[in-house]
Amino acid sequence: MGKIIRISGPVVVAEDVEDAKMYDVVKVGDMGLIGEIIKIEGNKSTIQVYDDTAGIRPDERVENTKRPLSVELGPGILRSIYDGIQRPLDVIKNTSGDFIARGLNPPALDRKKKWEFIPAVKKGDSVSPGQILGTVQETSLITHRIMVPEGISGKVTMIADGDHTVEDTIAAVAGNGKNYEIQMMTTWPVRKARRVQRKLPPELPLVTGQRVIDALFPVAKGGTAAVPGPFGSGKCVSGDTPVLLRDGEKSIEEIFRSALKDPANEVEGNGVEEIVRLKEPLKIYSLVGRDIVESTSYAVYHGKSNALVRIVTAGGRTVSVTPVHKLFVESGGSIVEKPAQDVSEGDRIACADLSEDGNSDVLVASINLVFDTIVERDVRYGVFDVYDLTVPDFGYNFVGGDGFIILHNTVIQHQLAKWSDANIVVYIGCGERGNEMTEILTTFPELKDPNTGQPLMDRTVLIANTSNMPVAAREASIYTGISIAEYYRDMGYDVALMADSTSRWAEALREISGRLEEMPGEEGYPAYLGRRVSEFYERSGRARLISPEERYGSITVIGAVSPPGGDISEPVSQNTLRVTRVFWALDASLANRRHFPSINWLNSYSLYTEDLKAWYDKNVASEWSALRERTMEILQRESELQEVAQLVGYDAMPEKEKSILDVARIIREDFLQQSAFDEIDAYCSLKKQYLMLKAIMEIDEYQNRALDSGATMDNLASLAVREKLSRMKIVPESQIESYYKDLVDEIHKEYGNFIGEKNAEANI
C-alpha cells in the first residue's frame, strides 16, 4: 500500500505504490479519489487526480487497482450524460445532489437494467474477433451490436437469448485451449486506439445539409475539421429598444446592465464586445409561423456599430437597428426577411399587437400578429452601442421596439449534430463554462432527429466537463469520448465526434505539466502538445473493420478551438491546423452582419475537395465541381473588386465588374446564408444545393450576355426574376425541381429581352 508524500493541486506524489505502472488507475487518500499514474521515478509515482484534492494530507494511503483508465462499453451508453471519466451524472445527481461528492464512482452502465438479446450465431458456430454475436435494440434509432472481444476466437458452446443485464453471460466460446465467457459489457483502456483491419481513403462526404460546408468546404466521412470560435454573437438593436418580457417590458440596455451586475451570471469579453450568460433565463416572445409564442433567452450581448437605421411606422411604432439587421416584411401574402438597409417607405413589417389589458399572467393569450406600414426610414452614422439576445428556443426573432416589432435573431447551435448523416453523435464539452454546458444539457435532449422525429439523444452521448471541474478529468474526457466513438464505429456506424473545446483540454495539459515542473514549450504549453493533438485526431478515419464479414465504419472528428482574442497563431490552433484537413473559419464580422453560418469563404479551406470530387460528380451532377470552382472564383474576384470600388466608387466601375459584384452578392445572401431555425432552410439537400448554384450561374451567364448587348446593371438589377431566385432557399425539397425549371425559363425570358432574342433558349 503506497502513501502520499506530496500534494500540488490535482497532482499527487506517492511512494511505494504496489506494482506501479504508467497509466494505472489508483485510489488516492482515505476518500478513495480516482487518479491515474502519469510519471514514475524510482519508488515514487506521480498521480493526476480526477477529483478535488482539498483536505487530502500526506501519509494517507494510495491503493493501486492495477488497471488502466478504461471505459465501460455496452448497451446503455446512448442517451447518457457522463463526466470526463465516464461517471454518469444523472446517477450522481440522484446520489449526491447537484454537486459531485468526492470519491463517488458509480458504474457507467446500469447493472440492473435488462436488455433483450437476440443472437446472430448459434451453438457450434465458429467465431472470431469483431464478429457480431447478437443485437440489442438500445434506442429507437440504434441497434447495439454485441461483438466478439479482441483476442477471443473458437466455437460457440453456449448462446443465450432473452432479457439479460450487461454483466450476465450471454455466450461462451471454446478456443485456444480456453473457455471464454462473454458478457454484453466490455471495458477498454481509453489511451489505446482500437484496431481496424485497414484505413480507407476519404472518398465519401459527411453530408451536413449546410450549403457553405457541403458545396464549398466539405469534410469526408472519417475526416478531421477544425472550427475556431472567435468572440461575437452579432449586433442587433440600439440600447433604448424595449424588449417584451413575460412580466412586462424593459429596454435591452437595462436588461444587459442588470445581467452584468448579477454575480451569478458569467461574463465574457474582449474589450470591444461582451456577452453575459444568464443563470436565470429571460422569458420573452418570438414569432413562429404566424403565431407569437413564449420563448427563452440565455444570453445578452453588447457591441458596437458604425450605423443605425431608424424605422417609423404609420401606427407610431419605432425601432433603431443595424443596417444589415433583418425585419419581417409582408410580401405577396408571405412573410419574408429583408435587411433594414433595404426596406423602404410603404413596406409592411410584422409587429405584435397587445390587446385587452395586457395582464402579465395572460399576456401570451393577448398577443396577435399585425402588419404596420413604414412611413419613415433614415440612416444615422457614428459609433453606437448595440445589443442582442440569443433565442435558442425558436431562434430567429424576439419582440421589441416601441410598439413591439418582430426583430430578427439567428443563433446556430447543434446543426452538425442534428443534420449530418452520421449515425452516432459524441459531444465532448471539454472545459466549457457552466452556463454553456447547462444550455447544451438542457437543449440537446429536446432536439428531434429530423429524419425520424425521435429524440436526437437516442443516438447521442454527451460528455460534460465544465471549467470548474478538476482539470485532470478535463484532460481525460477527450480520450473517453474517442474510445466510445471507436466502439460504435466498430459496430459499423458512422460517428461524428465534436470536441468543444480542445483549447481548454490543452490548458489542462499545460496546468498539469506545470505542476510536474516539466520544461515548458511555446506559451507555457508542454513541449509534447503537438504530439498529443496529433494522437487524438489520428484516431479518426473510415476503416474496414476487424470482422469475418465485410463491415465498414467511420469517425469524423470536429474539434473546436477557442484561441484568446481569436488569434489562431497561438500553439493550440497551429498544432490543430497541422493535422486537420478542413478549416471552417468562423468570422465575428459576418455574425455582426447577420450572416449565418458565419464561415468566412476566403479564409476557410478543405483539403478533401479533390478526394470527394469523383463522388460529387457521380452522385450529384457531373458539373458539380465546375460550379463550385466558378463560385469560388467569383467570391475571390469580388474580394479584389471591393478594394477597387472603395477607391474609384461603384458607379465608375465597368459594367462587367459590377456584374461580378452583383453575382457575388447573390451567392452570399441567397446561397451561403442559411437560417438554422427555418423549417425548410435549416437543411438543404445536395440536389437542392446543385440546382441553386446552377440557377445563380445561369444568372451570371445571361447577365454577361445582356451586358454584351448593351444593357447596364441599372437595367438588370430590377428584374423580377432576381427576387424569385432569392426565395429559392425556402422552397420545399418536393417542389424544387419544378421551381428551378420555372425560374430558369424566367431568367431566359427576362434577360433575353435585353439580349434581343425572341427565344433566349435558342442559343443555349
KAQUI-V167426 format. One record per pair of residues at least 4 apart in sequence whose C-alpha atoms are under 7 Angstrom apart, sorted by the first residue. I is the first residue (numbers start at 0). J is the second residue. Records with the same first field share a line. If there is no record, write none. Layout:
# KAQUI-V167426
I->J  J
This chain:
# KAQUI-V167426
0->15  16  17  60  61  62
1->13  14  15  16  17  60  61  62
2->13  14  15  58  59  60  61
3->12  13  14  57  58  59  60  61
4->12  13  14  57  58
5->11  12  13  57
6->10  11  12
7->11  514
8->52
9->47  48  51  52  471
10->45  46  47  48  514
11->45  46  47
12->43  44  45  46
13->43  44  45
14->42  43  44
15->42  43
16->61  63
17->63
19->23
21->36  37  38
22->35  36  37  67  68
23->35  36  65  66  67  68
24->33  34  35  36  63  64  65  66  67  68
25->33  34  35  61  62  63  64
26->31  32  33  34  61  62  63
27->31  32  33  34  60  61  62
28->32  55  59  60  61
29->59  60
30->102
31->102
32->48  50  101  102
33->48  49  50  102
34->46  47  48  49
35->46  47  48
36->44  45  46  47
37->45  46  47
38->44  45
39->43  44  45
40->44
47->471
48->471
49->469  471  472
50->101  469
51->469
67->188
68->188  189
69->186  187  188  189
70->85  186  187  188  189  479
71->107  108  184  185  186  187
72->184  185  186
73->165  183  184  185
74->137  143
75->108  137
76->108  460
77->457  458  459  460
78->456  457  458  459  460
79->87  460  461
80->87  88  460  461  462  463
81->85  86  87  88  461  462  463
82->86  87  88  462  463  464
83->462  463  464  472  473  475  476  479
84->472  475  476  479
85->107  479
86->104  105  106  107
87->91  107
88->92
89->93
90->94
91->95  99
92->96  97
95->99  100
110->164  165  166
111->164
112->164
113->162  163  164
114->135  162  163  164
115->135  161  162  163
116->133  134  135  160  161  162  163
117->133  134  135  160  161
118->132  133  134  160
119->131  132  133
120->124  132  133
121->158
122->155  156  157  158
123->154  155  156
124->154  155
125->153  154  155
126->130  152  153  154
127->147  151  152  153
128->147  148  149  150  151  152  545  546
129->146  147  148  149  545  546
130->146  147  546  547
131->144  145  146  147
132->145  146  147
133->144  145
134->142  143  144  145
135->142  143  144
136->141  142  143
137->141  142  143
138->142  457
139->457
140->457  458
141->458
144->490
145->183
147->151
152->174
153->172  173  174
154->172  173  174
155->171  172  173
156->171  172  173
157->170  171
158->169  170  171
159->169  170
163->167
165->182  183  184
166->182  183  184
167->182
168->180  181  182
169->181  182  183
170->180  181  182
171->178  179  180  181
172->178  179  180
173->177  178  179
174->178
189->478  479  482
190->478
192->538
193->485
195->542  543  544  545
196->543  544  545
197->542  543
198->540  541  542  543
199->541  542
201->219  220  221  222  610
202->219  610  611  614
203->219  220  611  614
204->217  218  219  220  611
205->218  219  220  419  420
206->213  419  420
207->213  415  418  419  420
208->213  418  419  682  683  684
209->213  682  683
210->214  671  683  688
211->215  216  671
212->216  217
213->217
214->627
215->627
216->604  605
217->605  607  608
218->222  581  607
219->607
220->541  553  554  555
221->539  540  541  553  554  555
222->539  540  555  556
223->536  555  556  557  579  580  581
224->556  557  558  579  580  581  582
225->557  558  559  575  576  579  581  582  583
226->558  559  560  582  583  584  585
227->559  560  561  584  585
228->559  560  561  565  585
229->561  564  565  585  586  587
230->565  587
231->272  587
232->590  591
233->590  591  592  593
234->302  321  385  386  387  591
235->320  321  324  385  386  387
236->240  319  320  321  385  386  387
237->319  320  384  385  386
238->250  251  252  384  385  386
239->250  251  252
240->250  251  318  399  400  401
241->248  249  250  251  399  400  401
242->248  249  250  251  398  399  400
243->247  248  283  284  398  399
244->248  282  283  284
245->282  283  359
246->359
247->359
249->253  254
250->254
251->255  386
252->256  386
253->257
254->258
255->259  299
256->260
257->261
258->264  275
259->275
263->278
264->275  276  277  278
265->275  276  277
266->274  275  276
267->273  274  275
268->272  273  274
269->273  564
271->302
272->301  302
273->300  301  302
274->298  299  300  301
275->298  299  300
276->297  298  299  434
277->297  298
278->434
280->295  296  297
281->295  296  297
282->293  294  295  296
283->293  294  295  296  397
284->291  292  293  294  397  398
285->291  292  293  294  393  396  397  398
286->290  291  292  396
287->291  292
289->368
290->368
291->366  367  368
292->363
293->363
294->392  393
295->390  392
296->388  389  390  391
297->389
298->388  389
299->387  388  389
300->386  387  388
301->385  386  387
302->384  385  386
303->382  383  384  385
304->382  383  384  385
305->380  381  382  383
306->321  322  378  379  380  381
307->319  320  321  322  378  379  380
308->319  320  321  322  339  340  376  377  378  379
309->318  319  320  376  377  378
310->317  318  319  373  375  376
311->315  316  317  373  374  375  376
312->316  317  371  372  373  374  375
313->371  372  373  374
314->371
316->401  402
317->400  401  402
318->400  401
320->324
322->338  339  340
323->338  339  340  592  593
324->338  339  407  593
325->336  337  338  339  407
326->336  337  338  339  348  405  406  407
327->334  335  336  337  348  349  405
328->334  335  336  337  346  347  348  349
329->333  334  335  347  348
330->334  335
337->341  342
338->342
342->346
343->376
344->373  374  375  376
345->372  373  374
346->372  373
347->370  371  372  373
348->370  371  372
349->368  369  370  371  404  405
350->368  369  370  371  403  404  405
351->366  367  368  369  403  404  405
352->366  367  368  369
353->357  365  366  367
354->365  366
355->365
357->362  365
358->362
361->365
362->366
389->410
390->394  395  396  408  410
391->410
393->676
394->408  409  410  676
395->407  408  409  676
396->405  406  407  408
397->405  406  407
398->403  404  405  406
399->403  404  405  406
400->404
409->674
411->675
413->417
414->418
415->419
416->424
417->448
418->682
421->493  494  495
422->458  492  493  494
423->458  459  493  494  495
424->458  459  460  494  495  496
425->459  460  461  480  484  495  496  497
426->460  461  462  496  497  498
427->461  462  463  477  480  497  498  499
428->436  462  463  464  498  499  500
429->463  464  465  473  476  498  499  500  501  503  504
430->464  465  466  473  503  504
431->435  436  464  465  466
432->436  465  466
433->437  465  466
434->438
435->439
436->440  463  465
437->441
438->442
439->443
440->444
442->446
443->456
444->454  455  456
445->454
446->454  455
447->452  453  454  455
448->452  453  454  455
455->459
464->468  473
469->473
470->474  507
471->475  507
472->476
473->504  507
474->504  507  508
475->479
476->480
477->481
478->482
479->483
480->484
481->485
482->486
483->487
484->488  494  496  554
485->489
486->490
487->491  492
488->492  493  494  552  553  554
489->544  552
491->550  551  552
492->552  553
493->552  553  554
494->553  554  555
495->554  555  556
496->554  555  556  557
497->556  557  558
498->557  558  559
499->558  559
500->504  558  559  560  561
501->505  558  559  560
502->506  560  561  562  571
503->507
504->508
505->509
506->510
507->511
508->512
509->513  523  524  525
510->514
511->515
512->516  517  525
513->517
519->523  524  525  526
520->524  525  526
521->570
524->528
527->531
528->532
529->533  574
530->534
531->535
532->536  574  575
533->537  578
534->538
536->556
539->554  555  556
540->553  554  555
541->552  553  554
542->551  552  553
543->550  551  552
544->550  551
546->550
560->572
562->566  567  569  572
567->572  573
568->572  573
569->573
570->574
571->575
572->576
573->577
574->578
575->579
580->605  606  607
581->604  605  606
582->603  604  605
583->598  603  604
584->598  599  602  603
585->597  598  599
586->590  597  598  599
587->591
588->592
589->593  594  597
590->594  595  597
594->672
595->672  673  674
596->672  673
599->603
607->611
608->612
611->615
612->616  624
613->617
614->618
615->619  620  623
616->620  621  622  623  624
617->621
619->623  685  686
622->626
623->627  689
624->628
625->629
626->630  692
627->631
628->632
629->633
630->634
631->635
632->636
633->637  659  663
634->638  663
635->639
636->640
637->641  659  660  663
640->644
641->645
642->646
643->647
644->648  649
647->651
652->656  657
653->657
654->658  711  712
655->659  703
656->660
657->661
658->662  712
659->663
660->664
661->665
662->666  699
663->667
664->668
665->669
666->670  671
667->671  672
668->672
669->725  728
673->680  681
674->680  681
675->681
676->681
677->681
679->729  731
680->728  729
683->687  688
684->688
685->689
686->690
687->691  732  735
688->692
689->693
690->694  739
691->695
692->696
693->697
694->698  743
695->699
696->700
697->701
698->702  746
699->703
700->704
701->705  750
702->706  750
703->707
704->708  754
705->709  710  750  753  754
706->710  711
708->754
710->714  753
711->715
712->716
719->723
720->724  745  746
721->725
722->726
723->727
726->730
730->734  735
731->735
734->738
735->739
736->740
737->741
738->742
739->743
740->744
741->745
742->746
743->747
744->748
745->749
746->750
747->751  759  760
748->752  759
750->754
751->755  756  758  759
752->756
